[in-house]
Amino acid sequence: MAKRKEPKVGDRGILRVREPEGNNDVEYYSTRIEDIVDGLIACSQPMRGQVYVKILSSTVELTYLKGDSVFSLMCEVVEQGKGDPSLIVLKPISGIYRSDRREYVRVPWMLDAEVLFVKTFPTDVKKFWEDHSHEAVRGLILDLSAGGSRLSLAEACMVGEKVLVRFTVPEPNPDTFLLGAVIKRVEPGGEPGVTIVGLQFVDVKDIIRDKLFRSVFCRQRELINKGFYELEEE
């Protein structure tokens, strides 16, 4: 395993747990890697609110943040509920991989956005934005993933239209994105003149997508900590 991908003590993570009762329910818990000894990974025991949660499944997926990248590995639950603070001990049973859901996990997030309608995507996006930003309209992002977003817009739209969308995420560090997107869904909003559109980002460079997913990951972890995160998938 490349060292840059390996989990380290102090890495922030999320445990993805599929309940064993056969109902296919999936739970997500915020965690932190506290120790790594003899190939075993000791993480903080999952909690709901102020109460420790016992994991019933024999396996979990540990996803953790490394710089701008997010990696995962499947683990066997070896022991849990021991120590102060309480720990869950995991034994890796797979290699390390990029999370196969990194483009699909979608988090609620209200962010101001600017939207510029275009006929074709420009070669130099930044230069085009500088020249035409005065034509952009205001929007409000309602949820976000590394693959797209849903936003509220006071503008008539059609499926298939192309846009440039610019927005800033506040965490883990303020980061501004300028992305090309295609409108995939159009729905009436809750108020007259308001439209809810579903955007799919296109031609996003890997380094930018990793930064975007880093922000989505941190937002997901924040919501889990607050106790009201529910998985949404595109």
C-alpha positions as CSV (number, residue, x, y, z in Angstrom):
1,M,0.0,0.0,0.0
2,A,1.3,3.4,-0.9
3,K,2.1,5.3,2.3
4,R,0.1,8.4,1.3
5,K,-3.0,6.3,1.2
6,E,-2.5,4.5,4.5
7,P,-4.7,5.5,7.5
8,K,-2.8,7.4,10.2
9,V,-3.6,8.2,13.8
10,G,-5.6,11.3,14.0
11,D,-7.3,10.8,10.6
12,R,-11.0,11.8,10.6
13,G,-13.3,9.1,9.3
14,I,-16.8,7.8,8.7
15,L,-17.9,4.2,9.4
16,R,-20.5,2.8,7.0
17,V,-22.4,0.0,8.5
18,R,-25.0,-2.2,6.8
19,E,-27.4,-3.6,9.4
20,P,-27.3,-7.5,9.5
21,E,-31.0,-8.1,9.9
22,G,-31.5,-8.3,6.1
23,N,-33.4,-5.0,5.7
24,N,-30.4,-3.4,3.9
25,D,-30.4,-0.3,6.1
26,V,-27.2,1.6,6.1
27,E,-25.9,3.7,9.0
28,Y,-23.1,6.2,9.0
29,Y,-21.1,7.2,12.1
30,S,-18.4,9.8,12.6
31,T,-15.1,8.4,14.0
32,R,-11.4,9.2,14.4
33,I,-8.5,6.8,14.2
34,E,-7.0,6.7,17.6
35,D,-4.3,4.0,17.3
36,I,-2.8,1.5,14.8
37,V,-1.0,-1.5,16.2
38,D,0.0,-4.8,14.5
39,G,-2.2,-4.1,11.6
40,L,-5.3,-3.4,13.7
41,I,-7.0,0.0,13.6
42,A,-8.5,1.4,16.8
43,C,-11.2,4.0,16.2
44,S,-13.4,6.0,18.5
45,Q,-16.6,4.0,19.2
46,P,-19.6,5.3,17.2
47,M,-22.0,7.5,19.0
48,R,-25.6,8.7,18.5
49,G,-25.9,12.0,20.4
50,Q,-24.1,11.3,23.7
51,V,-24.7,7.5,23.7
52,Y,-22.2,4.9,22.4
53,V,-23.6,2.6,19.7
54,K,-22.8,-1.1,19.5
55,I,-22.2,-2.2,15.9
56,L,-24.0,-5.4,15.2
57,S,-22.5,-6.1,11.8
58,S,-19.3,-8.1,11.6
59,T,-17.9,-5.9,8.9
60,V,-17.8,-2.1,8.3
61,E,-16.4,0.2,5.7
62,L,-14.0,2.8,7.0
63,T,-13.7,6.0,4.9
64,Y,-11.1,8.6,5.9
65,L,-9.7,11.9,4.7
66,K,-6.1,12.3,3.5
67,G,-5.5,15.9,2.3
68,D,-7.8,16.5,-0.6
69,S,-8.4,12.8,-1.2
70,V,-10.8,10.3,0.5
71,F,-10.0,6.6,0.8
72,S,-11.9,3.5,2.0
73,L,-11.2,0.0,3.1
74,M,-13.4,-2.9,4.3
75,C,-12.7,-4.0,7.9
76,E,-13.8,-6.8,10.2
77,V,-15.0,-5.8,13.7
78,V,-12.6,-7.4,16.1
79,E,-13.6,-5.8,19.4
80,Q,-15.6,-2.8,20.6
81,G,-16.7,-1.0,23.7
82,K,-13.3,-1.3,25.5
83,G,-11.2,1.5,27.0
84,D,-11.9,5.1,28.1
85,P,-12.9,6.7,25.8
86,S,-14.5,3.6,24.2
87,L,-12.9,2.2,21.1
88,I,-13.8,-0.1,18.2
89,V,-11.0,-2.2,16.9
90,L,-11.0,-3.0,13.2
91,K,-9.0,-5.5,11.1
92,P,-8.6,-4.5,7.4
93,I,-9.8,-7.2,5.0
94,S,-9.4,-5.4,1.7
95,G,-6.9,-3.1,0.0
96,I,-7.3,0.6,0.2
97,Y,-9.5,2.1,-2.6
98,R,-11.2,5.3,-3.6
99,S,-14.7,5.3,-2.3
100,D,-17.0,4.0,-5.1
101,R,-19.7,6.3,-3.8
102,R,-17.6,9.5,-3.9
103,E,-19.7,11.0,-6.8
104,Y,-23.0,9.9,-5.4
105,V,-23.1,10.9,-1.7
106,R,-25.2,14.0,-1.5
107,V,-25.4,16.3,1.5
108,P,-27.9,19.1,2.2
109,W,-26.1,22.4,2.1
110,M,-27.5,25.9,1.6
111,L,-24.8,27.8,-0.4
112,D,-25.1,31.0,-2.5
113,A,-24.3,30.4,-6.1
114,E,-24.0,32.3,-9.4
115,V,-25.3,30.7,-12.6
116,L,-24.3,31.7,-16.1
117,F,-26.2,30.1,-19.0
118,V,-24.0,29.2,-22.0
119,K,-24.6,27.7,-25.5
120,T,-21.3,25.8,-25.4
121,F,-18.7,25.3,-22.7
122,P,-15.8,27.7,-23.2
123,T,-12.2,26.5,-23.5
124,D,-11.0,29.0,-21.0
125,V,-13.7,28.9,-18.3
126,K,-12.1,31.4,-16.0
127,K,-11.5,34.0,-18.8
128,F,-15.1,33.5,-20.0
129,W,-16.4,34.0,-16.5
130,E,-14.4,37.2,-16.1
131,D,-15.9,38.6,-19.3
132,H,-19.5,37.5,-18.8
133,S,-20.0,37.3,-15.0
134,H,-22.3,40.4,-15.1
135,E,-24.8,38.2,-17.0
136,A,-24.9,35.6,-14.2
137,V,-28.0,35.1,-12.1
138,R,-28.3,34.3,-8.4
139,G,-29.2,30.9,-7.2
140,L,-29.2,28.9,-3.9
141,I,-27.6,25.5,-3.7
142,L,-29.8,23.1,-1.7
143,D,-27.6,20.0,-1.7
144,L,-24.3,19.1,-3.2
145,S,-22.2,16.1,-4.2
146,A,-18.9,15.7,-6.1
147,G,-21.0,14.8,-9.2
148,G,-23.7,17.6,-9.1
149,S,-26.0,19.7,-7.1
150,R,-29.7,20.7,-6.7
151,L,-30.4,24.4,-6.6
152,S,-33.2,27.0,-6.4
153,L,-33.3,29.5,-9.2
154,A,-35.6,32.4,-10.1
155,E,-35.2,31.7,-13.8
156,A,-37.0,29.7,-16.5
157,C,-34.9,26.6,-17.4
158,M,-35.0,23.6,-19.7
159,V,-33.5,20.1,-19.3
160,G,-30.3,19.9,-21.4
161,E,-29.3,23.5,-21.0
162,K,-25.6,24.2,-20.2
163,V,-24.5,26.5,-17.4
164,L,-21.4,27.6,-15.5
165,V,-22.0,27.6,-11.7
166,R,-19.8,29.4,-9.2
167,F,-20.0,28.8,-5.5
168,T,-17.9,28.8,-2.3
169,V,-17.8,26.1,0.4
170,P,-16.8,27.2,3.9
171,E,-15.2,24.0,5.1
172,P,-12.9,22.4,5.8
173,N,-11.3,25.5,4.3
174,P,-13.0,28.2,2.2
175,D,-12.8,27.0,-1.4
176,T,-14.4,28.5,-4.5
177,F,-15.5,26.3,-7.4
178,L,-16.3,27.3,-11.0
179,L,-17.8,24.3,-12.8
180,G,-19.5,23.5,-16.0
181,A,-22.8,21.6,-15.6
182,V,-25.8,20.3,-17.6
183,I,-29.4,20.7,-16.3
184,K,-30.8,17.2,-15.8
185,R,-34.0,17.9,-13.9
186,V,-36.4,20.8,-13.7
187,E,-39.1,21.0,-11.0
188,P,-41.4,23.8,-9.9
189,G,-40.3,25.5,-6.6
190,G,-42.4,26.2,-3.6
191,E,-42.9,29.8,-4.6
192,P,-44.1,31.4,-7.8
193,G,-41.3,32.0,-10.3
194,V,-38.9,29.7,-8.5
195,T,-37.5,26.6,-10.2
196,I,-35.6,23.7,-8.7
197,V,-33.0,22.4,-11.0
198,G,-30.7,19.3,-10.8
199,L,-27.2,19.9,-12.2
200,Q,-24.7,17.3,-13.3
201,F,-21.1,18.6,-13.3
202,V,-19.1,17.9,-16.5
203,D,-15.5,17.7,-17.4
204,V,-14.3,18.1,-13.8
205,K,-10.6,17.5,-13.4
206,D,-9.7,14.9,-10.8
207,I,-7.9,17.4,-8.6
208,I,-10.9,19.6,-8.5
209,R,-13.3,16.7,-7.9
210,D,-11.2,15.5,-5.0
211,K,-11.3,19.0,-3.4
212,L,-15.1,19.1,-3.9
213,F,-15.5,15.6,-2.4
214,R,-13.3,16.6,0.5
215,S,-15.8,19.4,1.3
216,V,-18.8,17.1,0.9
217,F,-17.1,14.5,3.2
218,C,-16.5,17.1,5.9
219,R,-20.1,18.4,5.6
220,Q,-21.4,14.8,5.8
221,R,-19.3,14.2,8.9
222,E,-20.5,17.4,10.5
223,L,-24.1,16.4,9.9
224,I,-23.5,12.9,11.4
225,N,-22.0,14.5,14.5
226,K,-25.1,16.6,14.9
227,G,-27.3,13.5,14.6
228,F,-29.5,14.3,11.7
229,Y,-27.6,13.1,8.6
230,E,-29.6,10.8,6.2
231,L,-28.1,9.3,3.1
232,E,-29.2,10.8,-0.2
233,E,-28.0,9.4,-3.5
234,E,-28.3,10.9,-7.0
